[in-house]
Amino acid sequence: MEFMVRASLRAQDQEEMLPLVPQEQAHIQALQEQGTIKVHYLGADRLSVWVVMRGESQDQVQKALEAFPLYPYVRELEIAPLFKM
């Protein structure tokens, strides 16, 4: 199944998050190579993220997201199953 993930990061933590960005990018790259992440977009504000992920269930996608280096800085998270028309 594919899922649309929308996440917002906390603006007040930007300085704290900056050193983790290279790790986050490497993690995203690895998941793209594995086929878990289909596409990834970062908002112009650099605090909004949209990701299309593949997974067996919403719980599996949630667990995969929890492994991201920037996950502790997520303020809002939505995971929605997608249906291809």
Residue frames relative to the residue before (quaternion, step in Angstrom):
aa qw qx qy qz dx dy dz
M 1.0000 0.0000 0.0000 0.0000 0.00 0.00 0.00
E 0.2844 -0.7270 0.5934 0.1962 3.51 -1.29 0.44
F 0.1370 -0.7856 0.6023 0.0349 3.53 -1.15 0.79
M 0.2997 -0.7015 0.6134 0.2043 3.54 -1.17 0.69
V 0.1218 -0.7783 0.6150 0.0351 3.53 -0.80 1.09
R 0.0312 -0.7586 0.6506 0.0157 3.55 -0.96 0.92
A 0.0234 0.8032 -0.5922 0.0602 3.52 -0.77 1.08
S 0.1621 -0.7434 0.6405 0.1041 3.52 -1.22 0.64
L 0.2741 -0.7600 0.5717 0.1428 3.53 -0.98 0.92
R 0.5462 -0.6256 0.4503 0.3280 3.56 -1.17 0.58
A 0.4492 -0.7226 0.4645 0.2454 3.59 -0.64 1.14
Q 0.6591 0.5435 -0.3203 0.4094 3.58 0.95 -0.81
D 0.6960 0.4806 -0.2688 0.4609 3.62 1.22 -0.33
Q 0.3168 0.8011 -0.4765 0.1758 3.62 1.24 0.11
E 0.6659 0.4998 -0.3181 0.4535 3.61 0.87 -0.84
E 0.6467 0.5146 -0.3026 0.4748 3.56 1.07 -0.77
M 0.6866 0.5072 -0.2760 0.4418 3.57 1.03 -0.83
L 0.5442 0.6840 -0.3835 0.2981 3.58 1.04 -0.78
P 0.6905 0.4694 -0.3157 0.4508 3.67 0.78 -0.81
L 0.6613 0.5186 -0.3005 0.4511 3.61 1.21 -0.46
V 0.4661 0.7168 -0.4301 0.2898 3.60 1.23 -0.32
P 0.6580 0.4928 -0.3508 0.4485 3.69 0.80 -0.75
Q 0.6373 0.5108 -0.3253 0.4767 3.61 1.04 -0.74
E 0.6297 0.5349 -0.3206 0.4633 3.57 1.04 -0.84
Q 0.6677 0.5020 -0.2973 0.4624 3.58 0.91 -0.93
A 0.6494 0.5070 -0.3151 0.4712 3.60 0.98 -0.81
H 0.6390 0.5217 -0.3189 0.4667 3.58 1.02 -0.81
I 0.6413 0.5133 -0.3143 0.4759 3.59 0.97 -0.86
Q 0.6486 0.5258 -0.3140 0.4519 3.59 0.90 -0.93
A 0.6555 0.5111 -0.3087 0.4623 3.59 0.93 -0.89
L 0.6814 0.4748 -0.2916 0.4746 3.61 0.93 -0.85
Q 0.6046 0.5288 -0.3579 0.4761 3.60 1.11 -0.56
E 0.6598 0.5071 -0.3032 0.4643 3.58 0.94 -0.86
Q 0.6687 0.4832 -0.2853 0.4878 3.60 1.13 -0.66
G 0.4900 -0.6670 0.4249 0.3667 3.58 1.25 -0.37
T 0.4594 0.6845 -0.4503 0.3430 3.60 1.24 0.12
I 0.7409 0.2608 -0.1669 0.5959 3.58 1.05 -0.77
K 0.2728 -0.7691 0.5624 0.1336 3.53 -0.75 1.12
V 0.7808 -0.1123 0.1104 0.6047 3.57 0.92 -0.95
H 0.1225 -0.7905 0.6000 0.0112 3.54 -1.14 0.76
Y 0.0208 -0.7975 0.6028 -0.0175 3.58 -0.83 1.00
L 0.1895 -0.7472 0.6295 0.0975 3.51 -1.12 0.83
G 0.4544 -0.6975 0.4854 0.2673 3.58 -0.83 0.98
A 0.6519 -0.5262 0.3822 0.3899 3.56 -1.23 0.49
D 0.6498 0.5157 -0.3155 0.4608 3.59 1.15 -0.56
R 0.3587 -0.7678 0.4424 0.2936 3.58 1.39 -0.21
L 0.6321 0.5090 -0.3359 0.4781 3.56 1.25 0.42
S 0.6850 0.4110 -0.2643 0.5404 3.58 1.31 -0.15
V 0.0619 -0.8009 0.5955 -0.0149 3.55 -0.95 0.94
W 0.0637 -0.7525 0.6545 0.0360 3.55 -1.14 0.81
V 0.0142 0.8003 -0.5958 0.0664 3.55 -0.83 1.02
V 0.1951 -0.7136 0.6546 0.1558 3.55 -1.10 0.76
M 0.0306 -0.8161 0.5750 -0.0499 3.54 -0.61 1.24
R 0.3184 -0.7072 0.5964 0.2071 3.51 -1.25 0.56
G 0.1969 0.7687 -0.5914 0.1435 3.54 -1.07 0.80
E 0.6001 -0.5754 0.4232 0.3603 3.55 -1.26 0.38
S 0.8010 -0.0034 0.0450 0.5969 3.57 1.12 -0.68
Q 0.6533 -0.4903 0.3966 0.4190 3.53 -1.31 0.22
D 0.6214 0.5436 -0.3379 0.4518 3.60 1.05 -0.72
Q 0.6425 0.5172 -0.3230 0.4641 3.58 1.00 -0.79
V 0.6417 0.5054 -0.3164 0.4824 3.59 1.00 -0.82
Q 0.6258 0.5397 -0.3306 0.4559 3.60 0.97 -0.85
K 0.6708 0.4923 -0.2986 0.4674 3.59 0.90 -0.92
A 0.6291 0.5241 -0.3317 0.4685 3.59 1.04 -0.75
L 0.6519 0.5179 -0.3125 0.4573 3.58 0.99 -0.81
E 0.6357 0.5544 -0.3244 0.4282 3.58 1.02 -0.77
A 0.6377 0.5320 -0.3202 0.4559 3.60 1.24 -0.36
F 0.5017 0.6510 -0.4313 0.3721 3.61 1.25 -0.16
P 0.5515 -0.6352 0.4239 0.3356 3.63 -0.94 0.80
L 0.7324 0.4143 -0.2436 0.4823 3.62 1.04 -0.69
Y 0.3718 0.7634 -0.4706 0.2399 3.61 1.24 -0.01
P 0.6415 0.5324 -0.3594 0.4194 3.68 0.88 -0.70
Y 0.6890 0.4752 -0.2749 0.4732 3.61 1.21 -0.38
V 0.4434 0.6838 -0.4624 0.3493 3.59 1.28 0.12
R 0.2141 -0.7833 0.5733 0.1093 3.55 -0.88 1.00
E 0.7770 0.0754 -0.0450 0.6233 3.60 1.11 -0.66
L 0.0094 0.7932 -0.6078 0.0359 3.55 -1.04 0.82
E 0.0011 0.7709 -0.6366 0.0187 3.54 -0.95 0.95
I 0.0679 -0.7638 0.6413 0.0261 3.55 -1.02 0.87
A 0.0139 0.8121 -0.5808 0.0540 3.57 -0.63 1.13
P 0.4269 -0.6835 0.5204 0.2824 3.60 -0.88 0.89
L 0.2798 -0.7614 0.5653 0.1501 3.56 -1.08 0.79
F 0.1602 -0.7448 0.6409 0.0943 3.52 -1.21 0.66
K 0.2893 -0.7747 0.5397 0.1576 3.56 -0.61 1.14
M 0.2360 -0.7889 0.5564 0.1110 3.54 -0.79 1.06
